Amino acid sequence: MTEGMRFDLQIIASWIEPESSVLDLGCGSGTLLSWLKKHKNIHGTGIEQDQEKAADCIARGLTVLQGDLSVEVQDYPDNSFDYVILSQTLQQVYEPASLLSMLARIGKRVIVSFPNFSHYTIRMQLLIRGQAPKNEQLPYSWYDTPNIRVITLEDFRRFSREVGYRIIKEVAINTHHHDKQGHIVHWLTNLRATYGIFLIEKRTLEKDQY
């Protein structure tokens, strides 16, 4: 059972095949890696910038590097992992296209989740108040937010098509930042979902023929 994890992590965990090799970027205190190791017997590695969180992971017996994920991933050879996970971090990355290119190189498949800046509550705040949006998913003010990218579900779909990624799975969810409960949104996803989760892989000519 995955109920002890954040709702988006529950969905991500359900996509990981047993015995897989997994790299979790921005792994926090290792909740997802620990669950996957225990329940799916994965071979997992994490990268976490926060020194205390990285130490917590190591204390739990997890293999975790402390450092900048954009730098650390450069050292891995091609296809080092079956899955690379980047959860709720893409909107904080300075060069997301370059990072995703590296992740698609070192991982056979990449799982990305991020807050949907096109949620109707955000649109209403901009329309009615004329102010930078602030809510439970985006609890920061404009001057202290770590979020430097504004991403919507439709933006990511278009980006994937233009850059050359195949979207294997896509799930839109309605949940709060660290909630363990939520539900899947099936219609008007770009308007109603608070988060999007995508499973992608680099498109190749051979795969395009099928």
C-alpha positions in Angstrom: 0.0 0.0 0.0 1.3 3.5 -0.9 -1.1 5.6 1.3 1.8 6.8 3.5 3.3 8.8 0.6 2.4 12.1 -1.1 -0.4 11.5 -3.6 1.7 12.2 -6.7 4.4 9.8 -5.4 1.8 7.1 -5.0 1.0 7.3 -8.7 4.7 7.4 -9.7 5.4 4.3 -7.5 2.6 2.4 -9.4 4.4 3.1 -12.7 7.8 1.6 -11.6 8.4 -2.0 -12.6 9.8 -4.4 -10.0 13.6 -5.0 -10.1 14.1 -1.7 -12.0 17.1 0.6 -11.6 15.8 4.0 -10.4 17.4 7.5 -10.0 15.3 9.9 -7.8 16.3 13.5 -8.3 15.5 15.8 -5.3 14.6 12.7 -3.3 14.0 14.6 -0.1 14.2 12.2 2.9 13.9 9.2 0.7 10.2 8.3 1.1 9.7 7.1 -2.4 13.1 5.3 -2.7 12.6 3.5 0.6 9.1 2.3 -0.5 10.3 1.2 -3.9 13.2 -0.7 -2.4 11.0 -2.4 0.2 8.0 -3.3 -2.0 9.4 -3.5 -5.5 13.0 -4.5 -4.8 14.4 -1.7 -7.0 18.0 -0.8 -7.3 17.7 2.9 -6.3 19.9 6.0 -6.1 18.9 9.5 -5.1 20.4 13.0 -5.4 19.4 15.6 -2.8 20.8 19.1 -2.4 19.7 19.5 1.2 22.4 18.2 3.4 20.2 17.2 6.3 17.7 15.3 4.1 20.5 13.5 2.3 21.9 12.5 5.7 18.5 11.2 6.7 18.4 9.0 3.5 21.8 7.6 4.2 20.8 6.8 7.8 17.9 4.8 6.4 20.3 2.7 4.3 19.6 4.5 1.0 22.2 5.3 -1.6 22.0 9.1 -1.9 24.4 11.7 -3.2 24.3 15.2 -1.7 24.7 17.9 -4.4 23.2 19.8 -7.3 21.1 17.4 -9.4 21.9 19.4 -12.6 25.6 18.8 -12.0 25.6 15.3 -10.6 23.6 13.7 -13.5 26.3 14.7 -16.0 28.6 11.9 -14.7 26.3 9.0 -15.5 26.7 7.1 -18.8 23.9 6.5 -21.3 21.0 4.3 -20.2 22.3 3.9 -16.6 18.7 3.7 -15.2 15.4 2.2 -16.2 13.6 5.2 -14.7 14.7 8.7 -13.7 12.3 10.6 -11.5 12.0 14.4 -11.2 9.0 15.1 -8.9 7.7 18.7 -8.2 11.1 20.1 -9.2 11.0 21.0 -12.9 9.5 24.5 -12.2 12.6 25.3 -10.1 15.2 24.4 -12.7 17.2 27.1 -14.5 17.6 25.1 -17.8 14.8 22.5 -17.9 15.3 21.6 -21.6 19.0 20.8 -21.0 18.2 18.9 -17.8 15.5 16.8 -19.4 17.8 16.0 -22.3 20.4 14.7 -19.9 17.8 12.7 -18.0 16.5 11.1 -21.3 20.1 10.2 -22.0 20.9 8.5 -18.7 17.4 7.0 -18.2 15.4 4.8 -20.5 12.3 6.5 -19.2 11.8 9.7 -17.3 8.9 10.5 -14.9 8.2 14.2 -14.3 5.6 15.8 -12.1 5.0 19.6 -11.6 2.3 22.0 -10.4 -0.1 23.1 -13.1 0.1 26.9 -13.4 -3.1 26.9 -15.5 -5.4 25.8 -12.7 -8.6 27.8 -12.7 -7.9 29.3 -9.2 -4.6 30.7 -10.5 -6.4 32.2 -13.6 -9.0 33.8 -11.4 -6.4 35.4 -9.1 -4.7 37.0 -12.1 -8.0 38.0 -13.7 -9.8 39.4 -10.6 -7.0 40.6 -8.3 -4.3 41.3 -10.9 -1.7 39.8 -8.6 0.8 37.0 -8.8 -1.0 33.8 -7.8 -0.6 32.3 -4.3 -2.4 29.2 -3.1 -1.8 25.8 -1.4 0.1 24.5 -4.3 2.1 27.7 -4.8 2.4 29.1 -1.2 5.1 31.6 -1.9 5.0 35.3 -2.7 6.5 36.5 -6.0 9.7 37.7 -4.3 10.6 34.5 -2.3 9.3 31.7 -4.5 11.7 29.0 -5.7 9.5 28.5 -8.7 11.2 30.3 -11.7 9.3 28.5 -14.5 5.6 28.8 -15.2 4.5 25.4 -16.6 1.0 24.1 -17.6 0.0 20.7 -18.8 -0.5 21.9 -22.3 2.9 23.6 -22.3 4.6 20.3 -21.4 2.7 18.4 -24.0 3.7 20.9 -26.7 7.3 20.9 -25.4 7.5 17.1 -25.6 6.2 17.1 -29.2 8.6 19.9 -30.3 11.7 18.5 -28.6 11.1 14.9 -29.5 9.8 13.1 -26.4 7.2 10.4 -26.5 4.6 10.7 -23.8 3.9 7.1 -22.7 1.6 8.0 -19.8 0.0 11.1 -18.5 -2.1 11.6 -15.4 -3.6 14.9 -14.2 -4.4 15.0 -10.5 -6.1 17.3 -8.0 -4.2 17.4 -4.7 -2.4 19.8 -2.4 1.4 20.2 -2.1 2.2 17.5 0.4 -1.2 15.8 0.7 -1.4 12.0 0.8 -4.9 12.1 -0.7 -6.2 13.4 -4.0 -8.0 12.3 -7.1 -7.4 11.9 -10.8 -8.8 14.5 -13.2 -10.3 13.1 -16.4 -11.7 16.1 -18.2 -10.6 19.7 -18.7 -7.3 18.7 -17.2 -5.4 21.9 -18.0 -8.1 23.9 -16.2 -8.9 21.6 -13.3 -5.7 19.7 -12.3 -3.3 21.1 -9.7 -0.5 18.8 -10.8 0.5 16.8 -13.9 2.6 13.6 -14.0 4.2 12.5 -17.2 6.1 9.3 -18.2 8.3 10.1 -21.2 11.0 8.6 -23.3 13.2 10.0 -26.1 11.6 9.4 -29.5 13.5 7.4 -32.0 13.0 6.6 -35.6 12.6 2.9 -34.9 9.8 3.5 -32.4 8.1 6.0 -34.7 7.7 3.2 -37.2 5.4 1.2 -34.9 
